[in-house]
Structure formats: C-alpha cells, structure tokens
C-alpha cells in the first residue's frame, strides 16, 4: 500500500476528484491497480471496463501517470510480470527495479500444471463462418476426450458464435443419445431457474446444461449463468474473450475455438493478441480441485506454427507510445512538465519506448541505434508531434518554446483525444445548431472503437428510416454513423434491432457526458452564448432520452399520456415547473383522479427559487459590481439524485449559472453548481460593459428539459 499512500502526495492525478457528472471519481488505489494490471498482464486498457468499470481512456491515463511516478524509485520495491516476457530486463530497467527485486518465471510455472493441445491438423477452410462451423464437432470430441464430466469453458469470437456453438453441441450430444449429459440439476430446479431467464437463446441452451456468456446479456442473466457454472450445475459455458479478463470462473478444460475476431474498424477478421490467448488458457485448472488443467486450441492451418512457438516461448513486448504520443504530450504540456522542445525529448528518455529503440530500432523504423541516430529520431518525433498539435489549435509555439491553449486544457480536463478537441475547433461556432452539435458529438474520436459487427450495416439502414435526422447512407458501417443513429434512437425512444445495440447504446451514453461537457466549456470560453445553451440542451436530451422542442418536457413525468399532455397544453401548461407551482388543492380541482399520481411524480423534480442582488466590489479596492445569487429548493426532497430513468447510470442534479447578453449573444460569465437545499454564490458583472441592456442571468439544468430560468440584469439594476 506504500504506492497508494505515496503517489497521491507527489501527483495530483492520483488524488480522488469529482468526475464530469459531479460524482466522486476513481481513487488513487483504483488508478494504480489499473496501471499495474496493464503492466503485469499486458492487458489493454479497454479490458478494464468489466473489472473496474473504468473507461479505456482513463485506464490509459492511469498507466501514463503511473509511469511518470516511476521516477520515485525508492517507492517501487518489487515488480512481477504475469506473462513471460523475453525482454523483462528492459521493463525492469525502465521501472527502476534492481536485480534483487526482479522475478521472471517460465510459462510452465503456475499453481496448476497445464496441458496444451493444439489441433495438429489445423483448419484450412478459407471462409471464417464455415471454418468456425467445421470446428464444432472437434470441439465436442475434445470435451468428451479431455473433460467428459468436469467444467469446460469454450471461448469464441462473437456473441453470435456463442449461440451457434451451443446449438451444435446440443445436436451432437443428442446424436450420441445423451442430450442432457452436461446438466447436473433436477428438472423442477431447472424449470424454476429457466423461468427467470430473459434471453431466449440462454433459456433454451440451459435446459441442456450449456450456458452462454457475453456482453449482450443483461446483468441478471449473466450473474445467473455465472452462478450455475461456478456451482457445477451446468458443465459447459460458451463465452466471448472478455470473460477471460473480467470474471474469475476457472474450469478443468479451456477450449479456444478460433483465434480471430471481427474488427469493425478494419472491416476484417484479425488475430487476438497473444496475451488474450494466454489469459484464456490461464482459466484452465482449478486450484484444490484439479491436479492439472487442459487447454485445446483450434486454429487456422496457416497459424499453427506461430502459436506453437509463442505459446511456449517468451515473447517480446514493444512500446505503443508513438500511436498515443500526441495525447501524452498534451497532458504533459498542460501539467507544466513540458514547456520546451528539449523538455519533450527529455520526457521521452524516461519512457519504455526509449529502451526499446536502443535494443530493437528496426521495429520503430530506425536503421541504427547509435546515440546520434536516436537523438535525431526523438527530435524529429517531438517536432512532428508539436506541429500536429499546433495545427489542431492545441498549443502555441514560439521557436522551441511551447505553451498550452484553451483547447488542450479542456482536452486534458476531460481526458479527450487531441483529434476530438481539434474537431471541435473546426466545427463549432457562435451559433451552432443542435443538429450540428449532434453530428460533432457522434464524430468524436472516442467513438472510433464502437463495434460495428458483421452485417450490422443492414440494421443501421433500417434504423435510419425510423429517426428524424438523415445520416450518410454510404457509411452505414462506420462507427460514427452508428453512434449518431444510437443517439437519435435514444431521443426518439425507438426500439433497437438486437440486444447488442442496447449494450452499445449504454457505452455511447456513458462516454457522451464528458464529451458534451468539453463542448460546453469550449463554447463558454469562446464567449458564445447561443452555442453554449444549445449544447446544454443536448446534454439534457441525453439524460432524459427526449428531443428538445420536438417533445414536450411534460413527458418526463412517468404518468404522462397523450390525452393528458393535450389537456395540460390546452390549460396553458407546457412545463413541469408550472405544475410544481400549483398547490395541492389546485391540482385536485383541475385534474381530479389523476392529481394524486401527478403529485407523486412531481416529487422527483426540484422547485427552485432564485433571489438576486447587485452588490459592490469584493473589497475596498474593487468597485466593480457583482451579482449575489441565492438558490433554494422549496420542495424539500430526501435526495438530490437526478430523475433520469432512461440514462443507464445514477447521477446527481447539477446546474449552470450563465451570465450573458441575449441581444449580442455574448457570454460573460459561467459557473457550474450543485446543492442539496440552498446555495449562495456570486458572479462578477463585466466591467467592460457600459450598459446592461439585454444582459440576463440564466439558470440551466444539466438533466431536466424545460427547467431553464432567466432573469434580467437590466431590470435588476434599475430597481
């Protein structure tokens, strides 16, 4: 725990702070754990989601800042690697680990010995789906041979393959006249469990003792199948690769059916990283239950030799820093670590990239590893990075000196890629429309990795016909077009075509908060009132799953119906705030039987009173007027939790105070606040303005549509 105690003292990053939603973020211990898992197991940052519920970018930043902290060498005593590396001395040297504290074990060193079987004949079938189908019968034979009665994990590449593999196993077992050989529970208990299952495919396969496990299942189904497998009620679990990282479910036999998966970005099948294969194999063997574990790998014919070599021999680990260098340099410039080109070169000499450049220069496009070539390479790398950042509006260069601009500060605060923040600068202006903001949000680089699975362009085409805004029909297999469609489907409350899309929507919505917050900050720092308010409305739409202006804010009430909306609008009520201002007696007299339900639903929403007062300067030397703002929730509620039933995560209410001039569309001041009962705060009025004509204070919710309030500063000054 010394790292957890010492790193936060030296690095602000490892101190817990609020995230973009105003909720407590990750602790220092969680960030250090994320970094160590990536270093120790070679796991990618996108695999931290199931383990720590940590986004890919946050995991990468945790690793970056931890590596900066490795300069505190006195605080690092022992580093052990969970995977066998042939270059472990480079890692140890980079981390400052002395020889006495360095351990590197052979692949065969594990608590339960492992037998690895690679199907010698291979599978020469060219087409992926046909090849996967040809592997099902050998998979069944492997189960009967190596683990006829003990638990079996079968790893496949996709959710579709979990279903197809399970159905074929059921067919083979039936042809052997043992259809329920994988089931170990009585019929009455089985039927009680099956009745609780939502997913139809899982409900069917469980009756034969075979479970399915993938991200498309809801939490209840996933937990249920994990419990059944862990308690040996079902013998076989067919799952995707994420289970190898996220859930501790060891088995006697692990069967890896194919070593490729479909990469939607590359639009082709690519190989699993070797670390993923090792992690899957690592699930074989149950301590205290098995004398040894078994792993069977069914592999495409041309790849037999590769896997035979690297599954038994340590493999080299190269640096991936070059691909992410812009974002790392951005963060260091904002933190003040880098203010000159030479600082950046010096920063690179602390990295693992520098160690590998000296040992394996050809891998990085360098002909020779002598000091002069290294120096020239690093200098050129830094120069190219600086020029890209300057072109993107992130930094300002003066010869070899560099200083951060507003955009890079926003990117660093919200952990955005530099390409995203540069795209904001190119596409957002003083009067950007809601549709353009939605397109900019969907185009963010953070959505580059959103999966577009095989043939999903057909689903996207059907979905595009159900949403109001057009998308590019020639790019239906693009992750950003899919992101746009998912947002529109969320706002329109359109039913999604398959369960995978609900999982994808959850991921899209989760990342959207910090991206929209960053867009709001860019608009506010640029002094654009209209664009700032429009972007705030976009965040309200995300939270409520409704369109701004297209849908009545009254639909936020759970009891609302078409007839009731029409009745309320005829009575001059179009916003929930108007209902909150009515007394109980008035509600009862106007709405009769529905009044009690309305009163119950209205308790979810705050009724806020705002009192303003113009005051003099903050001290005797400052005569500039300021605005004293007192906010109070008149309806006392037990919680300040936001009522957002269509948003996948819990959120607390927060508000913006925006001081601007409606006639000139200029934003003068901007403050984000949150409070439980009451709050008193202050905002300085602009000293450059001779007249307060048209100036207003706006109170804008970050989660409720139609809750905006505005107050005239001109009228307040006159009174």
C-alpha positions in Angstrom: 0.0 0.0 0.0 3.0 2.3 0.0 2.4 3.2 -3.6 -1.2 4.1 -2.8 -0.1 6.3 0.0 2.9 8.0 -1.6 1.9 8.6 -5.2 -1.1 10.9 -4.3 1.3 13.0 -2.3 3.5 13.6 -5.3 1.0 13.5 -8.2 -2.4 15.3 -8.1 -3.7 12.8 -10.7 -3.8 10.0 -8.1 -5.9 12.1 -5.7 -9.6 11.3 -5.9 -11.7 14.1 -7.5 -15.1 14.5 -9.0 -15.8 13.3 -12.5 -17.7 15.1 -15.2 -21.0 14.2 -13.6 -20.0 15.7 -10.2 -19.7 12.2 -8.7 -16.5 11.0 -6.8 -14.1 9.6 -9.3 -11.7 6.8 -9.1 -9.5 6.5 -6.0 -5.7 6.5 -6.2 -5.7 2.8 -5.4 -8.0 2.0 -8.3 -5.9 4.0 -10.7 -2.7 2.3 -9.5 -4.4 -1.1 -9.8 -5.4 -0.3 -13.3 -1.9 0.7 -14.3 -0.3 -2.4 -12.6 -2.8 -4.8 -14.3 -1.7 -3.4 -17.7 1.9 -3.7 -16.8 1.8 -7.1 -15.2 -0.6 -8.9 -17.6 -0.1 -7.0 -20.8 -3.8 -6.3 -20.8 -5.2 -3.5 -23.0 -6.9 -0.5 -21.3 -10.2 -1.4 -22.9 -10.2 -4.6 -20.8 -10.5 -2.7 -17.6 -14.2 -2.0 -18.1 -15.6 -5.1 -16.6 -13.0 -5.3 -13.8 -13.0 -1.7 -12.6 -15.8 -0.1 -14.7 -13.1 2.1 -16.0 -13.2 3.6 -19.5 -10.4 2.8 -21.9 -9.0 6.4 -21.9 -9.0 6.6 -18.1 -7.1 3.3 -17.9 -4.5 4.6 -20.4 -4.1 7.9 -18.5 -3.7 5.9 -15.3 -0.8 4.0 -16.9 0.7 7.2 -18.2 0.7 8.9 -14.9 1.9 5.8 -13.1 4.9 5.6 -15.4 5.7 9.3 -14.7 5.6 8.3 -11.0 8.1 5.5 -11.5 10.8 8.2 -11.1 10.2 7.8 -7.4 12.3 4.7 -7.5 12.6 4.4 -3.7 8.9 3.7 -3.5 8.9 0.8 -6.0 10.3 -2.4 -4.4 9.1 -5.4 -6.5 7.5 -5.7 -9.9 6.4 -9.2 -11.1 5.1 -9.9 -14.6 2.1 -12.1 -15.0 3.1 -13.0 -18.6 6.5 -14.3 -19.7 8.5 -11.6 -21.4 11.7 -12.1 -23.3 12.6 -8.5 -22.6 11.9 -8.4 -18.9 15.2 -6.7 -18.2 14.1 -3.7 -20.3 10.9 -3.4 -18.3 12.9 -3.7 -15.0 15.4 -1.1 -16.1 12.6 1.3 -17.2 10.8 0.9 -13.8 14.0 1.2 -11.8 13.8 -2.3 -10.3 17.1 -3.6 -9.1 18.2 -7.2 -9.9 17.4 -8.3 -6.3 13.7 -7.4 -6.8 13.2 -8.8 -10.3 11.4 -12.1 -10.9 10.6 -13.6 -14.3 9.1 -17.0 -14.4 8.8 -19.6 -17.2 5.3 -20.1 -18.8 5.2 -23.6 -17.1 5.3 -22.1 -13.6 1.7 -21.9 -12.5 -0.3 -23.2 -9.5 -2.0 -26.0 -11.5 0.1 -27.5 -14.3 -1.3 -27.0 -17.8 -1.5 -29.4 -20.8 -1.9 -27.5 -24.0 -3.2 -29.3 -27.1 -3.1 -27.5 -30.5 -5.1 -29.4 -33.1 -2.4 -30.6 -35.3 -4.4 -30.9 -38.5 -5.5 -27.3 -38.4 -8.5 -26.0 -40.3 -7.8 -25.0 -43.8 -11.3 -23.7 -44.6 -10.9 -20.2 -46.1 -14.1 -18.5 -45.1 -14.4 -17.6 -41.4 -18.0 -18.7 -40.7 -17.5 -22.1 -42.5 -14.3 -22.6 -40.6 -16.0 -21.9 -37.3 -18.7 -24.4 -38.2 -16.1 -27.0 -39.0 -14.6 -26.7 -35.6 -17.8 -27.5 -33.7 -17.6 -31.3 -34.0 -13.9 -31.4 -32.9 -14.8 -29.2 -30.0 -17.4 -31.7 -28.9 -14.9 -34.5 -29.3 -12.4 -32.6 -27.2 -14.9 -32.3 -24.4 -15.7 -36.0 -24.5 -12.0 -36.9 -24.5 -10.4 -34.4 -22.1 -13.2 -33.4 -19.7 -16.3 -35.6 -20.0 -17.6 -34.7 -16.5 -15.6 -31.7 -15.4 -16.3 -27.9 -16.2 -15.5 -26.7 -19.7 -15.0 -23.1 -20.9 -15.3 -22.6 -24.7 -14.0 -19.2 -25.9 -15.4 -17.9 -29.2 -15.0 -14.6 -31.1 -18.5 -13.1 -31.0 -21.9 -13.3 -29.4 -23.4 -14.9 -32.5 -20.8 -17.7 -32.3 -21.8 -18.4 -28.6 -25.3 -19.3 -29.8 -24.2 -21.3 -32.9 -21.6 -23.3 -31.0 -24.0 -24.1 -28.2 -26.7 -25.3 -30.6 -24.3 -27.6 -32.4 -23.0 -29.1 -29.1 -26.7 -29.8 -28.2 -27.2 -31.5 -31.6 -24.0 -33.7 -31.2 -25.0 -34.7 -27.7 -28.4 -35.6 -28.9 -27.0 -37.7 -31.7 -25.0 -39.6 -29.1 -28.3 -40.2 -27.2 -27.1 -38.2 -24.2 -28.9 -34.8 -24.8 -28.6 -33.7 -21.2 -25.2 -35.0 -20.4 -23.9 -31.5 -19.5 -26.8 -30.9 -17.0 -26.4 -31.6 -13.3 -29.7 -30.5 -11.6 -33.2 -31.9 -11.2 -36.0 -30.9 -13.6 -38.0 -28.9 -11.1 -35.0 -26.8 -10.1 -34.1 -26.3 -13.8 -37.6 -25.0 -14.7 -37.6 -22.6 -11.8 -34.3 -21.1 -13.0 -35.2 -21.1 -16.7 -38.3 -19.1 -15.9 -36.1 -16.3 -14.5 -34.0 -16.0 -17.7 -34.8 -13.2 -20.1 -32.6 -14.1 -23.1 -34.4 -16.7 -25.2 -31.2 -18.4 -26.5 -29.8 -18.8 -23.0 -33.2 -20.1 -21.8 -33.0 -22.8 -24.5 -29.4 -23.9 -24.0 -29.6 -24.0 -20.2 -32.0 -26.9 -20.5 -29.2 -29.0 -21.9 -26.5 -27.9 -19.4 -24.8 -25.3 -21.7 -24.6 -21.6 -20.7 -23.9 -18.5 -22.8 -21.9 -15.6 -21.5 -21.4 -12.3 -23.4 -21.9 -8.6 -23.0 -25.3 -8.7 -24.8 -26.9 -10.5 -21.8 -28.4 -8.3 -19.1 -26.8 -8.3 -15.7 -29.3 -10.7 -14.1 -28.9 -13.3 -16.8 -25.1 -13.0 -16.7 -24.9 -13.4 -12.9 -27.3 -16.3 -13.0 -25.3 -18.3 -15.6 -22.0 -17.5 -13.7 -23.5 -18.9 -10.5 -24.8 -22.1 -12.3 -21.4 -22.7 -13.8 -19.4 -22.0 -10.6 -21.7 -24.4 -8.7 -21.3 -27.1 -11.3 -25.0 -27.1 -12.2 -24.1 -26.8 -15.9 -20.9 -28.2 -17.3 -20.2 -26.1 -20.4 -20.0 -22.3 -20.7 -19.6 -20.8 -24.2 -18.3 -17.3 -23.8 -16.6 -14.4 -25.5 -13.0 -13.3 -24.7 -14.0 -10.6 -22.2 -14.8 -13.3 -19.6 -11.1 -14.2 -19.5 -10.3 -10.7 -18.1 -13.5 -9.8 -16.2 -14.8 -12.8 -14.3 -13.0 -15.5 -12.2 -14.5 -18.7 -13.5 -11.8 -21.4 -13.8 -12.5 -24.7 -15.5 -10.8 -28.1 -16.0 -10.8 -27.7 -19.7 -10.5 -24.5 -21.8 -11.3 -24.8 -25.5 -10.4 -21.8 -27.7 -12.4 -22.1 -30.9 -10.6 -20.0 -33.4 -8.0 -17.2 -32.7 -9.6 -14.4 -34.7 -12.3 -11.8 -34.2 -14.1 -9.3 -36.5 -12.6 -5.8 -36.2 -15.3 -3.3 -37.3 -12.9 -0.5 -37.7 -10.6 -2.5 -40.0 -13.6 -4.3 -41.6 -11.9 -7.7 -41.5 -11.0 -10.5 -39.2 -7.9 -10.0 -37.1 -6.0 -12.2 -34.6 -6.5 -12.0 -30.9 -3.4 -10.6 -29.1 -1.2 -13.3 -27.8 -1.9 -12.0 -24.3 -5.6 -12.7 -24.7 -4.9 -16.3 -25.8 -2.7 -16.7 -22.7 -5.3 -15.2 -20.5 -7.9 -17.6 -21.9 -5.6 -20.6 -21.4 -4.9 -19.3 -17.8 -8.5 -20.2 -16.9 -7.7 -23.9 -17.2 -7.1 -25.7 -14.0 -9.0 -25.2 -10.7 -6.8 -24.9 -7.6 -7.7 -27.5 -5.0 -9.9 -29.4 -7.5 -7.6 -30.3 -10.4 -4.2 -32.0 -10.5 -3.7 -30.4 -13.9 -5.7 -28.2 -16.3 -6.1 -28.7 -20.1 -6.3 -26.2 -22.9 -7.3 -27.1 -26.5 -6.7 -24.5 -29.3 -8.5 -24.9 -32.6 -6.5 -22.8 -35.0 -6.5 -21.9 -38.7 -4.0 -24.0 -40.6 -1.5 -21.2 -41.6 -1.2 -20.1 -37.9 -0.2 -23.4 -36.3 3.5 -22.7 -36.3 3.1 -19.3 -34.8 1.0 -20.4 -31.8 3.3 -23.5 -31.2 6.2 -21.1 -30.9 4.8 -18.3 -28.8 2.6 -20.3 -26.5 5.7 -22.0 -25.1 8.4 -19.3 -25.5 8.5 -15.8 -24.0 7.6 -13.1 -26.5 8.9 -9.5 -26.8 6.9 -6.5 -25.7 7.3 -3.4 -27.8 6.2 0.2 -27.0 2.9 1.6 -28.3 3.7 5.1 -27.2 4.1 6.5 -30.7 0.5 5.9 -31.6 -0.7 7.8 -28.5 2.1 10.3 -28.2 0.0 13.4 -29.1 -2.3 12.9 -26.1 0.5 12.2 -23.7 2.5 15.3 -24.8 -0.8 17.3 -24.5 -1.2 16.2 -20.9 2.4 17.0 -20.0 2.2 20.5 -21.6 -0.9 21.3 -19.5 0.7 20.0 -16.3 3.8 22.1 -16.9 6.2 19.2 -17.3 6.9 20.2 -20.9 7.4 23.9 -21.9 10.2 23.5 -24.4 11.1 21.1 -27.2 14.1 19.8 -25.1 11.7 19.0 -22.2 9.8 16.7 -24.5 12.9 14.9 -25.7 14.0 14.5 -22.1 10.5 13.2 -21.3 10.9 10.5 -24.0 14.2 9.3 -22.5 12.2 8.2 -19.4 9.9 6.0 -21.5 9.9 2.3 -22.3 9.9 3.4 -26.0 13.5 4.8 -25.5 14.7 1.5 -24.0 13.3 -0.5 -26.9 14.6 2.0 -29.5 18.2 1.2 -28.4 17.6 -2.6 -28.5 15.3 -3.0 -31.5 15.5 0.2 -33.6 14.3 -1.5 -36.8 10.8 -2.2 -35.3 10.3 1.6 -35.0 11.6 2.5 -38.4 15.1 3.4 -37.3 18.1 2.0 -39.2 20.7 2.3 -36.4 20.6 2.6 -32.6 23.7 4.7 -32.2 23.3 7.9 -30.0 23.3 10.3 -32.9 20.5 8.4 -34.8 18.5 8.2 -31.6 18.8 11.9 -30.8 17.8 12.8 -34.4 14.8 10.3 -34.3 13.5 11.7 -30.9 13.9 15.3 -32.0 12.0 14.6 -35.3 9.3 12.7 -33.4 8.8 15.7 -31.0 8.9 18.2 -33.8 6.2 16.4 -35.8 4.0 16.0 -32.7 4.3 19.7 -31.8 3.4 20.7 -35.4 0.3 18.4 -35.4 -0.8 19.9 -32.0 -0.2 23.4 -33.3 -2.2 22.8 -36.5 -5.0 21.4 -34.3 -5.2 24.6 -32.3 -4.0 22.9 -29.1 -0.7 24.7 -28.5 1.2 27.8 -29.4 4.9 27.6 -30.4 7.5 30.3 -30.3 10.6 28.8 -31.8 11.3 25.8 -29.5 9.1 27.1 -26.6 5.5 25.8 -26.3 2.5 26.9 -24.2 -1.0 25.3 -23.9 -4.1 27.0 -25.4 -7.6 26.8 -24.2 -8.4 23.7 -26.3 -5.7 21.5 -24.9 -6.6 22.5 -21.3 -10.2 21.3 -21.9 -8.9 18.1 -23.5 -6.7 17.4 -20.5 -9.5 18.1 -18.1 -12.0 15.7 -19.7 -9.5 13.1 -21.0 -10.3 13.7 -24.7 -8.1 12.9 -27.6 -6.4 15.8 -29.4 -8.2 14.9 -32.6 -11.6 15.3 -30.9 -10.8 18.7 -29.5 -9.3 19.9 -32.8 -12.5 18.7 -34.5 -14.5 20.9 -32.0 -12.5 24.0 -33.1 -13.2 23.3 -36.8 -16.9 22.6 -36.5 -18.3 24.6 -33.6 -19.1 28.3 -34.0 -21.0 31.2 -32.2 -24.4 30.0 -33.4 -24.1 26.2 -33.9 -27.4 24.3 -34.3 -28.5 21.3 -32.3 -28.2 19.0 -35.4 -24.6 20.1 -36.0 -23.7 19.6 -32.3 -25.1 16.0 -32.5 -23.0 15.4 -35.6 -19.9 16.7 -33.8 -20.6 14.6 -30.8 -21.0 11.5 -32.9 -17.8 12.2 -34.8 -15.6 12.3 -31.6 -12.6 10.0 -31.8 -13.7 8.4 -28.5 -16.2 6.5 -30.6 -13.7 5.2 -33.1 -13.8 1.8 -31.4 -17.5 1.4 -31.2 -18.1 -2.1 -32.6 -19.8 -2.4 -36.0 -20.2 -6.1 -36.3 -20.6 -8.2 -39.4 -23.7 -7.2 -41.4 -24.7 -4.6 -38.9 -24.9 -2.0 -41.7 -28.3 -3.7 -42.6 -29.6 -2.9 -39.1 -28.3 0.6 -39.3 -30.1 1.1 -42.6 -33.4 0.0 -41.1 -32.8 2.2 -38.0 -32.0 5.3 -40.2 -35.5 5.1 -41.6 -37.0 5.4 -38.0 -35.1 8.5 -36.8 -35.7 12.2 -37.9 -32.2 13.3 -38.9 -30.5 11.9 -42.0 -27.2 10.2 -41.9 -24.7 9.3 -44.7 -26.2 6.2 -46.3 -22.8 5.4 -47.9 -21.1 5.0 -44.5 -23.6 2.8 -42.6 -20.7 0.5 -41.5 -18.9 3.5 -39.9 -18.8 3.5 -36.0 -19.6 7.3 -36.0 -22.7 6.9 -38.2 -23.8 4.1 -35.9 -23.2 6.4 -32.9 -25.4 9.1 -34.4 -28.2 6.6 -35.0 -28.0 5.3 -31.5 -28.3 8.8 -30.1 -31.3 9.5 -32.3 -32.9 6.2 -31.4 -32.4 7.1 -27.7 -34.0 10.5 -28.1 -36.9 9.1 -30.2 -37.3 6.1 -27.9 -37.1 3.8 -30.9 -36.8 0.0 -30.2 -33.3 -1.2 -31.1 -33.0 -4.2 -33.5 -30.9 -6.5 -31.3 -29.7 -6.8 -27.7 -26.1 -5.9 -28.8 -27.3 -2.4 -29.7 -28.6 -1.8 -26.1 -25.1 -2.6 -24.8 -23.6 -0.3 -27.4 -26.0 2.5 -26.5 -25.0 2.2 -22.9 -21.4 2.6 -23.8 -22.2 5.6 -26.1 -24.2 7.4 -23.5 -21.6 6.8 -20.8 -18.9 8.5 -22.8 -21.1 11.3 -24.0 -21.2 13.2 -20.7 -17.6 14.3 -20.7 -17.6 15.0 -24.4 -20.6 17.3 -24.2 -19.1 18.9 -21.0 -16.0 19.7 -23.0 -18.0 21.2 -25.9 -19.8 23.4 -23.4 -16.5 24.6 -22.0 -15.2 25.3 -25.4 -18.3 27.4 -26.2 -18.2 29.2 -22.9 -14.5 30.0 -23.0 -15.1 31.4 -26.5 -17.9 33.6 -25.2 -20.6 32.0 -27.4 -23.9 32.3 -25.5 -26.2 30.7 -28.1 -24.0 27.7 -28.7 -23.4 27.1 -25.0 -27.1 27.0 -24.3 -27.8 24.7 -27.3 -25.1 22.3 -26.1 -26.6 22.3 -22.6 -29.9 21.3 -24.2 -28.1 18.4 -25.9 -26.9 17.1 -22.5 -30.5 17.4 -21.2 -31.6 15.3 -24.2 -29.0 12.6 -23.4 -30.2 12.5 -19.8 -33.9 12.3 -20.5 -33.9 10.4 -23.8 -36.1 13.0 -25.4 -35.8 15.7 -28.2 -35.5 19.3 -27.2 -38.6 21.3 -28.5 -39.8 18.3 -30.6 -41.1 16.6 -27.4 -43.0 18.2 -24.6 -41.0 18.4 -21.3 -44.2 17.0 -19.7 -43.2 13.6 -21.0 -40.5 13.4 -18.2 -43.4 12.6 -15.9 -43.9 8.8 -15.7 -47.7 9.1 -15.6 -47.9 11.2 -18.7 -50.2 10.1 -21.6 -51.1 11.7 -25.0 -54.5 12.7 -23.7 -53.1 14.3 -20.5 -50.4 16.2 -22.5 -53.2 17.6 -24.7 -55.3 18.5 -21.7 -52.5 20.3 -19.9 -51.4 22.2 -23.0 -55.0 23.4 -23.6 -54.9 24.7 -20.0 -51.7 26.7 -20.7 -49.3 24.2 -19.0 -46.4 23.2 -21.1 -43.6 22.7 -18.5 -43.2 20.7 -15.3 -42.3 23.9 -13.4 -45.8 25.2 -14.0 -47.2 22.1 -12.3 -44.8 22.5 -9.4 -46.1 26.0 -8.8 -49.7 24.8 -8.4 -51.0 24.0 -4.9 -52.3 20.5 -4.0 -55.9 21.9 -3.9 -55.5 23.5 -7.3 -54.1 20.2 -8.8 -57.0 18.3 -7.3 -59.6 20.6 -8.6 -58.2 20.8 -12.1 -57.2 17.1 -12.6 -59.4 15.1 -10.3 -58.4 11.4 -10.1 -55.0 11.8 -11.8 -54.0 14.5 -9.3 -52.6 12.1 -6.7 -50.4 10.4 -9.4 -49.2 13.8 -10.6 -48.3 14.9 -7.1 -46.3 11.6 -6.6 -44.4 12.1 -9.9 -43.7 15.7 -9.3 -41.8 14.8 -6.1 -39.0 13.6 -8.4 -38.3 17.2 -9.6 -36.9 20.2 -7.8 -38.7 23.6 -7.4 -36.0 26.2 -7.3 -36.4 29.8 -6.1 -33.7 32.3 -7.2 -33.1 35.6 -5.5 -30.7 38.2 -7.0 -29.0 41.2 -5.5 -26.5 43.7 -7.0 -23.5 44.3 -4.7 -20.4 46.4 -4.8 -16.8 45.1 -5.2 -15.4 42.2 -3.2 -13.0 44.6 -1.4 -12.3 48.3 -1.0 -10.0 48.4 -4.0 -12.5 46.9 -6.4 -15.6 48.9 -7.3 -16.8 46.5 -10.0 -20.4 45.4 -9.2 -21.1 41.7 -8.6 -24.2 39.7 -8.6 -25.2 37.8 -5.4 -27.2 34.7 -6.2 -29.3 32.8 -3.6 -30.8 29.5 -4.7 -33.2 27.4 -2.6 -35.2 24.3 -3.3 -38.7 25.0 -2.0 -39.9 21.4 -2.1 -37.8 19.6 0.3 -36.7 16.2 -1.1 -34.9 13.4 0.5 -32.3 13.3 -2.2 -30.7 15.4 -4.9 -30.4 12.4 -7.2 -31.5 13.3 -10.7 -34.6 11.7 -12.1 -33.2 10.2 -15.3 -34.9 6.8 -15.9 -33.6 6.5 -19.5 -30.0 7.1 -18.6 -28.0 4.0 -17.7 -26.2 5.4 -14.7 -27.1 7.3 -11.5 -26.5 11.0 -11.5 -26.9 13.9 -9.1 -28.6 17.1 -10.2 -26.3 20.0 -11.3 -26.9 23.4 -12.8 -25.2 26.1 -14.8 -25.3 29.8 -14.0 -24.8 31.7 -17.3 -24.4 35.4 -17.4 -24.8 36.7 -21.0 -26.3 39.3 -23.3 -29.2 38.0 -25.4 -29.0 40.9 -27.8 -25.3 40.4 -28.7 -25.3 36.6 -28.0 -22.2 37.1 -25.8 -21.4 35.0 -22.8 -19.7 37.0 -20.0 -19.5 34.5 -17.1 -20.2 30.9 -16.5 -20.4 28.7 -13.4 -21.3 25.1 -12.7 -23.0 24.4 -9.3 -24.7 21.7 -7.3 -26.5 21.9 -4.0 -28.9 20.0 -1.8 -31.2 22.6 -0.1 -29.8 26.1 -0.7 -26.7 27.8 -2.0 -25.4 31.4 -2.0 -22.8 32.3 -4.7 -21.5 35.3 -6.5 -20.6 36.3 -10.1 -18.8 39.4 -11.2 -20.5 41.6 -13.7 -18.4 42.7 -16.7 -16.5 45.9 -16.2 -16.1 46.5 -19.9 -19.8 47.0 -20.5 -21.2 50.5 -20.1 -24.8 49.3 -20.4 -26.6 46.3 -19.1 -29.2 46.3 -21.8 -30.1 42.8 -22.8 -28.0 41.2 -20.1 -29.5 38.2 -18.4 -28.7 35.5 -15.8 -29.8 32.0 -16.9 -30.2 29.0 -14.6 -29.9 25.9 -16.7 -30.3 22.3 -15.6 -27.9 19.7 -16.8 -30.5 16.9 -16.7 -34.1 18.4 -17.0 -35.7 19.7 -20.1 -37.8 22.9 -19.8 -36.3 23.9 -16.4 -34.4 26.9 -17.7 -35.0 30.2 -15.8 -33.8 33.6 -16.9 -33.6 37.0 -15.1 -33.0 40.4 -16.5 -29.9 42.2 -15.0 -31.0 45.4 -16.7 -34.3 45.4 -14.7 -32.4 44.5 -11.5 -30.0 47.4 -11.9 -32.9 49.8 -12.5 -34.7 48.6 -9.3 
